[in-house]
């Protein structure tokens, strides 16, 4: 009885540590977001627009370091697009309204790519889980199973 109580207590302490760590990480992230927002606000007085875009791109860089590596290229595309549009505005090649429309299209395309990557990753995870379940079932029935992964697909025989 005493050992069960100790195990339960140890589990509660470990869960409390995890909760405290998550709260600490959220606090740190919130501080970083506030710092980035302040840095971006300081950029708003910059002219020409290309200088503003460079300033915003640099100001946002610290928050991008918190993004998983496989998605950071999407930020680089956004930053490059922002700078290119700002330069075109400065040269008078496009109007502000057209730049806003292109920005909206760019953001939509980037979010679509982000969602596509997440769905592909989930599909692979689901296939791997199914393959492991099939392998487990086969191991219990003593039949040989061979699973192969090719790109985004896992097949078991």
N, C-alpha and C positions, 0 to 999 in steps of 0.2 A: 504494500500500500504506500509506504513511504517513498519507494523508488518511482512509483507512478506519479506521485505528487511532485517529486523533483524533476521528472521529465516534463510534466505539464508546465511547471514553473520555468524551466529552461527554455521551453518552446515559446512561452509568453515573453520572456526577456529577449529572445532572438527576434521575435516579431516586432517588439517595441523598438529594437535597434534599427530594423529595416524601415519602420515608419519614420523614425527620427532622421534617418539618412535621406529618405525621400523629401521630407520637409526641408532639410538643409539644402538639398540640391535645388528644390523649387525656389527657395529664398535666393540662392546664388544666381539662378537663371533670371529671376525677376529683377535683381539688381543689374544684371548685365543688360537686360532689355531696357531698363530705365536709362542706363549709360548710353546705349546705342541711340535711343530716342532723343536724348539730349544732344548727342553729336550730330544726328541728322538735322535737328532743329537749327543747330549752329550753321549748317550748310545752306540754309534757305536764303541767306543774304548774299550768297556767291553769285557773281556774274562773270563771264557769260555762262550760258546754261551748261556747257561742257565742263566748266570748272565745278559747277554745282553737282553734276553727275559723278565726276571723279571723287568729290568730297563725300557724297552719299555712299558710293561704292566702298570707299575706305572705312567710313563710319560703320557700315553694316558688316564688315569682315569679321569682327569678333563673334558675332552671333552665328555666323555661318560655320564657325569651327565647332559648334555644338550639333550640327546636322550630320547624319551618317555620311560617310565618304561617298557611297554610291549615288548620293543625290546632290553633291556639291557642284557638279558640272552644270546643273540646272541654274544655280545661283550665278555661275560665271556667265551663262547665256543671258540671264536677266541683266546683269551688270553691263555686259558688252552691248546689249540692245539699248539700254538706258543711255549709255555714252554715245552710241551712234545716232540715236534720235536727237539727243541734245545738240550734237554737232550739226546735224541737218537743220535744226531750228536756228542755230546761230548763223548758219550760212544763208538762211532765208529760203531753203529748198522746200520746206513744208510749213503749214500753219500749225498753231497750237492745237487746234481741234483735231487735225489729222494725226499729230503726234500722240494725243490722248487716245485716239482710236487704235493706233498701232500698238500702244502700250497695253491696252485692254486685250487686244488679240494675242500679244506676246504672253501676257500673264495667263490667259486661257489655255494657250498651247502648252505652256510650262506645267500648269496644273494637270492637264490631260496626260502629259508624259509622266509626271509624278504618279498619278493614279494608275496608269498602265503598268509602271514598274512594280508598284505595290501589289497589284492584282497578279502579275506574273510570279512574284515571289510567294504569294499565298498559294497559288496553284501548285508550285513546286513543293512547298511545304506539305500540302495536302497529299500530293502524289507520294512523297517520301513516307508520310505517315501510313498511307495505304500499303505501300511496299513493305514497310516494317511489320504491319499487321499480317500481311500475306506470308512473310517469311516466318513470323512467329507461329502462325497456324500450320505452316508446312513443317516447321521444326517439331511441333507437337505430334504431327502425323507421320514424321520420319520420312517425308518425301523431300528430295533435293529441290531447292529453289535457288534461282540465280536472278539477281536484280541488276539492271544496268541503268545508268543515268546518261542521257544524251541531251545536252542543252537544257531545255525546260521540261523534259519528259523523263519519267522513271517507269521502267517496265520490269515486271517480274514474271519469270517462267517457271 
